[in-house]
């Protein structure tokens, strides 16, 4: 894992889900939809 420079829960969630490529793909789609 990497150090977070501030309260970035989205990046923390991505870091956790990155262990599972299927979850990572779903997370990327969800985040792109939000922004």
C-alpha distances in whole Angstrom, upper triangle without the diagonal:
4,7,9,13,15,15,14,14,14,11,9,12,11,7,9,12,10,10,14,16,19,17,15,18,20,17,18,22,22,20,22,25,24,24
4,6,10,12,13,12,13,14,10,9,12,12,8,11,14,12,13,17,18,21,19,17,20,21,18,18,22,22,20,22,25,24,23
4,6,9,11,11,12,14,11,10,13,13,11,13,16,15,17,20,21,24,21,19,22,23,20,20,24,23,21,23,26,24,23
4,6,7,7,9,11,8,8,12,12,10,13,16,15,17,20,21,23,21,18,21,22,18,19,22,21,18,21,23,21,20
4,7,8,11,13,11,11,15,15,14,17,19,19,21,24,24,27,24,21,24,25,21,21,24,23,20,22,24,22,21
4,6,9,11,10,10,14,15,14,17,19,19,22,24,25,27,24,21,24,24,20,20,23,22,19,21,23,20,19
4,6,9,9,9,12,13,14,15,17,18,21,23,24,25,22,20,23,22,18,19,22,19,17,20,21,18,18
4,5,6,6,9,10,11,13,15,15,18,20,21,22,19,17,19,19,15,15,18,16,13,16,18,15,15
4,5,5,6,9,10,11,12,14,16,18,19,20,16,15,17,16,13,14,17,14,12,15,17,14,15
4,5,5,6,9,10,11,12,15,16,16,17,14,12,14,13,9,10,13,11,8,12,13,11,12
4,5,5,6,9,10,10,13,15,15,17,14,11,14,14,10,11,14,13,10,13,15,14,14
4,5,5,6,9,10,12,14,15,17,14,12,15,15,12,13,16,15,13,16,18,16,17
4,5,5,6,8,11,12,13,14,10,9,13,12,9,11,13,12,11,14,16,15,16
4,5,5,6,9,10,10,12,9,7,10,10,7,8,11,11,10,12,15,14,15
4,6,5,7,10,11,13,11,9,12,13,10,11,15,15,13,16,18,18,18
4,5,6,8,11,12,9,9,13,13,11,13,16,15,15,18,20,19,20
4,5,5,7,8,6,5,9,9,8,10,13,13,13,15,17,17,19
4,5,6,9,7,5,9,10,9,10,13,14,14,16,18,19,19
4,6,9,8,8,11,13,12,13,16,17,17,19,22,22,23
4,6,5,6,9,10,10,12,14,15,16,18,20,21,22
4,5,5,6,9,10,10,12,14,15,16,18,20,21
4,5,5,6,9,10,11,13,14,16,17,19,21
4,5,5,6,9,10,10,12,14,15,16,18
4,5,5,6,9,10,10,12,14,15,17
4,5,5,6,9,10,11,12,14,16
4,5,5,6,9,10,11,13,15
4,5,5,6,9,10,11,12
4,5,5,6,9,10,11
4,6,5,6,9,10
4,6,5,6,9
4,5,5,6
4,5,5
4,6
4
